[in-house]
Amino acid sequence: MKQHIRSEEEKATLRMKAVRRESTRPEILVRKILHGLGLRFRITKKSLPGTPDIVLTRHRTAIFVHGCFWHRHPGCRYATTPKTRQEYWLPKFTANVERDARKTAALKALGWRVLVIWECETRDLAALEERLRMEFNLPSLPSPAHQDGAEC
């Protein structure tokens, strides 16, 4: 059997192609929470600048679900910089951050509210749900101690 040996460049290309652009796990988690809160939305609305991941037309809100690594979440431990090939990675990260700023500015200029939800925020679903409740002025859930009628 003939074995195909791939170059490092070919391997890197295959890895990059495997990175999903939409319907990522964090995006799906955000959608589930929004739907559970009774909020209805559209996904990947291409008619808006920057093609937001989630659009809530009634609330005139565009949501981007950003990966901490790719979009350089400030202060996040997941926003690491690779040690090798920094001449490749640093301009790529800078371009991503600049593109994000342009998308946000374009949407705001059209009167849209823009929310960015970071991938690391999807690790604590209760906190994310509470944030979304606050963003959309929905009532907060009582704390677990108060749900059973327990006193303070």
Z-matrix of the N, CA and C atoms (Angstrom, degrees):
N
C 1 1.453
C 2 1.526 1 108.85
N 3 1.299 2 114.94 1 133.15
C 4 1.458 3 120.80 2 -178.73
C 5 1.528 4 109.45 3 -79.64
N 6 1.309 5 115.95 4 130.86
C 7 1.452 6 120.91 5 -178.09
C 8 1.529 7 109.38 6 -104.74
N 9 1.324 8 115.27 7 131.70
C 10 1.462 9 119.94 8 -179.13
C 11 1.527 10 108.40 9 -95.28
N 12 1.303 11 116.84 10 118.26
C 13 1.460 12 121.62 11 178.69
C 14 1.522 13 107.67 12 -96.54
N 15 1.313 14 115.33 13 123.22
C 16 1.460 15 120.71 14 -178.16
C 17 1.531 16 110.42 15 -95.49
N 18 1.303 17 114.75 16 146.05
C 19 1.464 18 119.46 17 175.33
C 20 1.526 19 108.28 18 -76.35
N 21 1.311 20 115.36 19 165.38
C 22 1.470 21 119.82 20 178.09
C 23 1.527 22 110.29 21 -61.48
N 24 1.316 23 116.97 22 -36.20
C 25 1.462 24 121.05 23 179.34
C 26 1.527 25 110.63 24 -64.56
N 27 1.337 26 116.95 25 -41.55
C 28 1.472 27 120.64 26 177.79
C 29 1.520 28 110.84 27 -64.52
N 30 1.333 29 116.40 28 -40.05
C 31 1.467 30 120.36 29 178.88
C 32 1.525 31 110.39 30 -63.78
N 33 1.319 32 116.08 31 -42.73
C 34 1.465 33 120.13 32 179.47
C 35 1.525 34 110.54 33 -63.94
N 36 1.318 35 116.57 34 -40.63
C 37 1.469 36 120.60 35 178.52
C 38 1.519 37 110.84 36 -61.38
N 39 1.317 38 117.06 37 -42.79
C 40 1.471 39 120.45 38 178.30
C 41 1.527 40 111.57 39 -64.48
N 42 1.337 41 116.53 40 -39.86
C 43 1.474 42 119.84 41 177.72
C 44 1.525 43 110.97 42 -62.43
N 45 1.331 44 115.76 43 -44.13
C 46 1.464 45 119.77 44 -178.71
C 47 1.523 46 111.21 45 -66.33
N 48 1.330 47 117.84 46 -36.39
C 49 1.458 48 121.08 47 178.31
C 50 1.525 49 111.52 48 -66.42
N 51 1.334 50 116.93 49 -25.76
C 52 1.455 51 121.10 50 -178.86
C 53 1.536 52 112.28 51 -76.96
N 54 1.337 53 117.23 52 -15.19
C 55 1.469 54 120.94 53 179.37
C 56 1.527 55 107.81 54 -73.46
N 57 1.328 56 115.84 55 121.79
C 58 1.458 57 120.25 56 -177.25
C 59 1.518 58 111.15 57 -73.75
N 60 1.311 59 115.60 58 148.22
C 61 1.463 60 120.58 59 178.82
C 62 1.516 61 111.09 60 -100.10
N 63 1.316 62 117.19 61 -29.65
C 64 1.460 63 120.29 62 179.29
C 65 1.517 64 109.34 63 -143.33
N 66 1.331 65 114.57 64 164.26
C 67 1.466 66 122.35 65 -176.46
C 68 1.524 67 111.02 66 56.21
N 69 1.323 68 115.34 67 43.68
C 70 1.456 69 120.31 68 175.53
C 71 1.529 70 108.61 69 -77.32
N 72 1.314 71 116.76 70 165.05
C 73 1.459 72 120.67 71 -179.90
C 74 1.542 73 111.53 72 -56.41
N 75 1.349 74 119.72 73 -48.57
C 76 1.468 75 119.08 74 178.47
C 77 1.531 76 112.61 75 -60.05
N 78 1.329 77 116.85 76 -38.96
C 79 1.465 78 120.38 77 179.83
C 80 1.531 79 110.71 78 -64.49
N 81 1.302 80 117.07 79 -42.09
C 82 1.465 81 120.98 80 179.46
C 83 1.523 82 110.48 81 -64.56
N 84 1.338 83 118.01 82 -39.30
C 85 1.462 84 121.03 83 177.65
C 86 1.527 85 111.04 84 -62.32
N 87 1.330 86 116.49 85 -42.34
C 88 1.472 87 120.46 86 178.58
C 89 1.529 88 109.75 87 -63.28
N 90 1.320 89 116.62 88 -43.55
C 91 1.473 90 120.35 89 179.16
C 92 1.519 91 111.50 90 -60.82
N 93 1.329 92 117.37 91 -41.73
C 94 1.468 93 120.66 92 179.64
C 95 1.525 94 111.33 93 -62.09
N 96 1.331 95 116.12 94 -42.33
C 97 1.469 96 119.44 95 178.96
C 98 1.522 97 110.31 96 -65.14
N 99 1.330 98 117.22 97 -46.64
C 100 1.464 99 120.27 98 179.69
C 101 1.525 100 110.97 99 -58.30
N 102 1.313 101 116.63 100 -45.09
C 103 1.466 102 120.77 101 -179.60
C 104 1.525 103 110.43 102 -64.14
N 105 1.330 104 116.53 103 -41.21
C 106 1.467 105 120.87 104 177.46
C 107 1.520 106 113.10 105 -62.71
N 108 1.324 107 116.53 106 -27.27
C 109 1.468 108 121.25 107 177.71
C 110 1.527 109 112.00 108 -83.87
N 111 1.324 110 115.95 109 -0.22
C 112 1.465 111 119.72 110 179.35
C 113 1.514 112 113.92 111 85.82
N 114 1.315 113 116.65 112 11.34
C 115 1.463 114 120.53 113 -179.73
C 116 1.525 115 109.06 114 -92.27
N 117 1.315 116 116.09 115 133.18
C 118 1.458 117 120.50 116 -179.14
C 119 1.525 118 108.94 117 -107.74
N 120 1.304 119 115.97 118 146.63
C 121 1.456 120 120.49 119 -169.09
C 122 1.519 121 110.98 120 -151.58
N 123 1.313 122 114.56 121 169.68
C 124 1.455 123 123.45 122 171.61
C 125 1.527 124 106.84 123 -115.81
N 126 1.330 125 115.89 124 152.31
C 127 1.458 126 117.95 125 177.90
C 128 1.525 127 110.20 126 -110.27
N 129 1.323 128 114.56 127 142.98
C 130 1.462 129 123.32 128 176.23
C 131 1.525 130 111.93 129 46.76
N 132 1.324 131 116.00 130 64.44
C 133 1.467 132 121.02 131 179.62
C 134 1.521 133 109.31 132 -79.83
N 135 1.321 134 115.68 133 103.31
C 136 1.467 135 121.39 134 -173.39
C 137 1.515 136 113.96 135 -72.40
N 138 1.333 137 117.75 136 -14.50
C 139 1.455 138 119.73 137 -179.34
C 140 1.534 139 112.09 138 -76.66
N 141 1.327 140 117.46 139 -12.79
C 142 1.466 141 120.84 140 178.87
C 143 1.529 142 110.07 141 -96.21
N 144 1.334 143 116.61 142 149.77
C 145 1.470 144 118.83 143 178.04
C 146 1.528 145 110.87 144 -60.35
N 147 1.306 146 116.28 145 135.97
C 148 1.456 147 120.59 146 176.53
C 149 1.513 148 114.99 147 82.38
N 150 1.334 149 118.62 148 -4.26
C 151 1.461 150 123.54 149 179.89
C 152 1.531 151 111.50 150 45.62
N 153 1.332 152 117.98 151 74.02
C 154 1.465 153 120.52 152 179.55
C 155 1.531 154 111.10 153 -57.72
N 156 1.340 155 115.71 154 151.87
C 157 1.461 156 120.85 155 179.59
C 158 1.522 157 111.21 156 -67.97
N 159 1.336 158 115.93 157 -39.99
C 160 1.468 159 122.02 158 -177.61
C 161 1.522 160 107.95 159 -137.59
N 162 1.329 161 116.79 160 135.41
C 163 1.465 162 120.95 161 -179.89
C 164 1.522 163 108.91 162 -127.42
N 165 1.323 164 115.52 163 125.38
C 166 1.458 165 122.15 164 175.05
C 167 1.526 166 106.74 165 -107.76
N 168 1.322 167 115.99 166 92.60
C 169 1.460 168 121.80 167 -173.32
C 170 1.523 169 111.19 168 -60.94
N 171 1.315 170 117.47 169 -43.72
C 172 1.461 171 121.12 170 -178.53
C 173 1.526 172 111.57 171 -58.45
N 174 1.314 173 117.10 172 -34.80
C 175 1.463 174 121.99 173 -179.30
C 176 1.529 175 111.95 174 -96.99
N 177 1.330 176 115.96 175 0.84
C 178 1.468 177 123.16 176 -178.62
C 179 1.533 178 110.17 177 49.09
N 180 1.344 179 113.53 178 50.06
C 181 1.460 180 121.23 179 -176.37
C 182 1.519 181 110.58 180 -126.38
N 183 1.318 182 115.12 181 132.09
C 184 1.467 183 122.04 182 175.02
C 185 1.521 184 107.63 183 -110.01
N 186 1.315 185 115.90 184 133.43
C 187 1.462 186 120.85 185 -179.29
C 188 1.523 187 109.08 186 -117.73
N 189 1.326 188 114.37 187 130.51
C 190 1.459 189 121.60 188 172.03
C 191 1.523 190 107.17 189 -110.44
N 192 1.311 191 116.74 190 129.66
C 193 1.462 192 121.35 191 174.80
C 194 1.524 193 105.53 192 -103.95
N 195 1.329 194 115.29 193 106.29
C 196 1.461 195 121.13 194 -173.23
C 197 1.523 196 111.62 195 -101.10
N 198 1.319 197 115.03 196 139.32
C 199 1.457 198 120.69 197 169.67
C 200 1.516 199 108.76 198 -76.03
N 201 1.314 200 116.51 199 133.32
C 202 1.465 201 120.67 200 -176.71
C 203 1.526 202 111.96 201 -60.91
N 204 1.335 203 117.33 202 -38.36
C 205 1.465 204 121.86 203 -179.11
C 206 1.522 205 111.15 204 -66.48
N 207 1.323 206 117.32 205 -53.21
C 208 1.459 207 121.44 206 -173.14
C 209 1.515 208 113.29 207 -71.52
N 210 1.338 209 117.27 208 -33.18
C 211 1.472 210 120.52 209 -174.37
C 212 1.524 211 112.60 210 -106.52
N 213 1.340 212 116.65 211 8.63
C 214 1.465 213 123.48 212 171.54
C 215 1.516 214 113.81 213 58.63
N 216 1.316 215 117.13 214 58.52
C 217 1.462 216 122.16 215 177.74
C 218 1.532 217 108.95 216 -58.32
N 219 1.352 218 117.05 217 115.16
C 220 1.468 219 120.10 218 -176.49
C 221 1.531 220 111.99 219 -60.46
N 222 1.312 221 115.75 220 129.90
C 223 1.456 222 121.64 221 176.22
C 224 1.526 223 114.98 222 76.87
N 225 1.307 224 118.06 223 4.64
C 226 1.467 225 121.16 224 -176.96
C 227 1.526 226 110.05 225 -91.00
N 228 1.309 227 115.39 226 138.40
C 229 1.464 228 118.79 227 -179.48
C 230 1.529 229 112.68 228 -71.22
N 231 1.317 230 117.19 229 -14.59
C 232 1.460 231 120.70 230 179.27
C 233 1.540 232 112.36 231 -88.39
N 234 1.311 233 117.15 232 -6.15
C 235 1.463 234 121.56 233 179.84
C 236 1.530 235 109.66 234 -92.51
N 237 1.315 236 115.49 235 56.03
C 238 1.463 237 120.32 236 -178.63
C 239 1.525 238 110.60 237 -78.82
N 240 1.306 239 115.01 238 160.91
C 241 1.463 240 120.81 239 176.20
C 242 1.522 241 107.62 240 -113.63
N 243 1.321 242 117.15 241 126.00
C 244 1.463 243 119.28 242 178.40
C 245 1.528 244 111.67 243 -57.52
N 246 1.313 245 116.07 244 144.43
C 247 1.469 246 121.46 245 -179.07
C 248 1.531 247 111.57 246 -76.75
N 249 1.328 248 116.45 247 -28.68
C 250 1.456 249 119.60 248 -178.28
C 251 1.528 250 110.25 249 -99.12
N 252 1.317 251 115.51 250 153.22
C 253 1.465 252 123.99 251 175.90
C 254 1.532 253 113.14 252 54.42
N 255 1.292 254 116.02 253 43.17
C 256 1.468 255 119.08 254 -179.50
C 257 1.524 256 111.92 255 -63.55
N 258 1.318 257 117.79 256 -26.00
C 259 1.466 258 120.21 257 177.15
C 260 1.526 259 110.42 258 -63.91
N 261 1.319 260 117.25 259 -22.36
C 262 1.470 261 122.02 260 176.05
C 263 1.529 262 110.47 261 -88.26
N 264 1.340 263 116.14 262 -48.35
C 265 1.460 264 120.54 263 -171.61
C 266 1.520 265 113.78 264 -71.31
N 267 1.312 266 118.64 265 -43.90
C 268 1.465 267 120.33 266 -174.27
C 269 1.531 268 112.89 267 -61.17
N 270 1.336 269 119.90 268 -46.90
C 271 1.471 270 118.41 269 176.25
C 272 1.538 271 112.27 270 -63.89
N 273 1.330 272 116.69 271 -34.12
C 274 1.465 273 120.37 272 179.09
C 275 1.533 274 110.15 273 -63.69
N 276 1.326 275 116.27 274 -46.40
C 277 1.464 276 120.10 275 179.27
C 278 1.528 277 110.94 276 -64.37
N 279 1.321 278 116.80 277 -42.05
C 280 1.469 279 120.90 278 179.09
C 281 1.529 280 110.23 279 -60.77
N 282 1.325 281 116.37 280 -43.63
C 283 1.472 282 120.43 281 178.95
C 284 1.524 283 111.10 282 -63.11
N 285 1.333 284 117.60 283 -39.12
C 286 1.470 285 120.87 284 178.31
C 287 1.528 286 111.03 285 -61.87
N 288 1.335 287 115.91 286 -47.11
C 289 1.467 288 120.33 287 -178.36
C 290 1.534 289 110.29 288 -64.42
N 291 1.332 290 117.39 289 -41.93
C 292 1.468 291 120.62 290 178.84
C 293 1.528 292 110.98 291 -64.92
N 294 1.325 293 117.42 292 -40.36
C 295 1.473 294 121.33 293 178.21
C 296 1.531 295 110.28 294 -63.77
N 297 1.329 296 116.69 295 -41.48
C 298 1.462 297 120.42 296 177.85
C 299 1.527 298 111.01 297 -59.60
N 300 1.334 299 116.66 298 -42.18
C 301 1.472 300 121.00 299 179.78
C 302 1.529 301 110.59 300 -64.97
N 303 1.337 302 117.04 301 -40.55
C 304 1.471 303 120.46 302 178.30
C 305 1.529 304 111.00 303 -64.34
N 306 1.323 305 117.00 304 -42.68
C 307 1.474 306 121.14 305 179.26
C 308 1.525 307 110.39 306 -60.75
N 309 1.329 308 115.29 307 -46.57
C 310 1.463 309 120.20 308 -178.95
C 311 1.529 310 110.68 309 -62.48
N 312 1.315 311 116.87 310 -45.49
C 313 1.470 312 120.96 311 -179.86
C 314 1.526 313 111.16 312 -61.94
N 315 1.328 314 117.11 313 -41.87
C 316 1.473 315 120.76 314 -179.47
C 317 1.523 316 110.87 315 -64.38
N 318 1.311 317 116.94 316 -42.10
C 319 1.471 318 119.86 317 179.43
C 320 1.527 319 111.09 318 -67.36
N 321 1.318 320 116.77 319 -43.21
C 322 1.470 321 120.23 320 178.95
C 323 1.524 322 111.11 321 -62.86
N 324 1.334 323 116.83 322 -36.63
C 325 1.465 324 120.67 323 178.39
C 326 1.529 325 111.19 324 -63.56
N 327 1.329 326 116.37 325 -26.74
C 328 1.466 327 121.22 326 177.92
C 329 1.532 328 112.36 327 -89.41
N 330 1.333 329 116.25 328 3.36
C 331 1.456 330 120.26 329 177.47
C 332 1.522 331 115.02 330 89.53
N 333 1.323 332 117.75 331 16.04
C 334 1.462 333 121.63 332 179.03
C 335 1.518 334 110.21 333 -93.66
N 336 1.313 335 115.49 334 146.40
C 337 1.461 336 121.63 335 171.38
C 338 1.524 337 106.25 336 -90.22
N 339 1.320 338 116.87 337 136.66
C 340 1.458 339 120.91 338 -177.28
C 341 1.529 340 109.29 339 -117.05
N 342 1.333 341 115.14 340 126.73
C 343 1.460 342 121.35 341 174.52
C 344 1.524 343 108.01 342 -113.78
N 345 1.318 344 115.42 343 138.29
C 346 1.465 345 120.58 344 173.19
C 347 1.512 346 106.78 345 -114.36
N 348 1.316 347 115.32 346 124.28
C 349 1.456 348 121.12 347 175.30
C 350 1.517 349 106.33 348 -111.94
N 351 1.315 350 115.39 349 123.90
C 352 1.455 351 121.11 350 -177.34
C 353 1.521 352 110.33 351 -86.81
N 354 1.308 353 115.20 352 148.57
C 355 1.458 354 121.97 353 -179.77
C 356 1.528 355 111.43 354 -53.52
N 357 1.322 356 117.99 355 -40.39
C 358 1.469 357 120.52 356 -178.74
C 359 1.526 358 111.87 357 -65.10
N 360 1.334 359 117.92 358 -25.20
C 361 1.466 360 120.72 359 178.21
C 362 1.527 361 111.57 360 -67.74
N 363 1.335 362 117.20 361 -23.57
C 364 1.460 363 120.21 362 -178.69
C 365 1.526 364 111.69 363 -78.53
N 366 1.319 365 117.67 364 -1.64
C 367 1.467 366 121.15 365 177.65
C 368 1.520 367 111.19 366 -79.94
N 369 1.335 368 117.70 367 -21.43
C 370 1.464 369 122.76 368 176.55
C 371 1.526 370 107.34 369 -120.85
N 372 1.327 371 116.17 370 89.79
C 373 1.465 372 121.08 371 -172.97
C 374 1.521 373 112.58 372 -65.84
N 375 1.338 374 117.62 373 -34.01
C 376 1.465 375 120.03 374 179.39
C 377 1.536 376 110.25 375 -64.74
N 378 1.314 377 116.52 376 -43.95
C 379 1.469 378 120.48 377 179.05
C 380 1.529 379 110.49 378 -66.13
N 381 1.326 380 117.01 379 -39.36
C 382 1.460 381 120.39 380 178.70
C 383 1.521 382 110.38 381 -65.17
N 384 1.322 383 116.96 382 -42.61
C 385 1.466 384 119.63 383 177.76
C 386 1.525 385 110.58 384 -60.94
N 387 1.316 386 116.76 385 -42.46
C 388 1.466 387 120.27 386 179.26
C 389 1.533 388 110.48 387 -63.40
N 390 1.325 389 117.11 388 -41.20
C 391 1.471 390 120.15 389 177.19
C 392 1.521 391 110.53 390 -60.26
N 393 1.336 392 117.09 391 -45.22
C 394 1.462 393 120.32 392 -179.00
C 395 1.533 394 110.75 393 -66.61
N 396 1.317 395 117.34 394 -36.40
C 397 1.477 396 120.01 395 175.29
C 398 1.520 397 109.72 396 -59.14
N 399 1.318 398 116.31 397 -44.51
C 400 1.467 399 120.20 398 -179.67
C 401 1.530 400 110.95 399 -66.76
N 402 1.331 401 117.34 400 -41.86
C 403 1.469 402 121.16 401 -179.13
C 404 1.528 403 112.16 402 -60.62
N 405 1.336 404 116.28 403 -34.74
C 406 1.464 405 120.50 404 -176.47
C 407 1.529 406 112.80 405 -108.23
N 408 1.338 407 116.32 406 18.03
C 409 1.475 408 122.79 407 176.79
C 410 1.529 409 112.71 408 52.63
N 411 1.317 410 115.78 409 43.99
C 412 1.459 411 121.28 410 176.44
C 413 1.519 412 108.17 411 -97.80
N 414 1.339 413 117.63 412 148.99
C 415 1.469 414 118.67 413 -178.67
C 416 1.531 415 111.50 414 -63.20
N 417 1.322 416 114.94 415 142.48
C 418 1.463 417 120.56 416 177.61
C 419 1.515 418 110.00 417 -76.45
N 420 1.305 419 115.88 418 153.64
C 421 1.461 420 120.56 419 174.79
C 422 1.522 421 108.20 420 -78.01
N 423 1.328 422 116.98 421 143.51
C 424 1.465 423 118.23 422 175.39
C 425 1.531 424 109.18 423 -65.70
N 426 1.327 425 115.79 424 153.69
C 427 1.465 426 118.84 425 179.14
C 428 1.527 427 109.04 426 -65.93
N 429 1.338 428 118.96 427 155.56
C 430 1.468 429 121.64 428 -176.65
C 431 1.523 430 113.26 429 -56.01
N 432 1.332 431 119.22 430 -32.65
C 433 1.461 432 121.41 431 -179.62
C 434 1.523 433 110.99 432 -65.34
N 435 1.321 434 117.75 433 -30.63
C 436 1.457 435 121.80 434 -177.24
C 437 1.527 436 112.61 435 -88.01
N 438 1.321 437 118.17 436 -15.11
C 439 1.445 438 120.29 437 -178.21
C 440 1.507 439 113.03 438 -69.38
N 441 1.316 440 117.39 439 -33.00
C 442 1.459 441 120.48 440 -178.46
C 443 1.525 442 112.35 441 -92.65
N 444 1.294 443 117.25 442 11.30
C 445 1.452 444 120.28 443 179.82
C 446 1.525 445 112.54 444 80.54
N 447 1.300 446 118.03 445 11.57
C 448 1.455 447 121.28 446 179.44
C 449 1.518 448 109.82 447 -68.50
N 450 1.307 449 115.45 448 148.58
C 451 1.466 450 119.19 449 179.51
C 452 1.514 451 110.19 450 -94.81
N 453 1.323 452 114.32 451 160.07
C 454 1.471 453 119.68 452 -179.80
C 455 1.514 454 110.96 453 -72.62
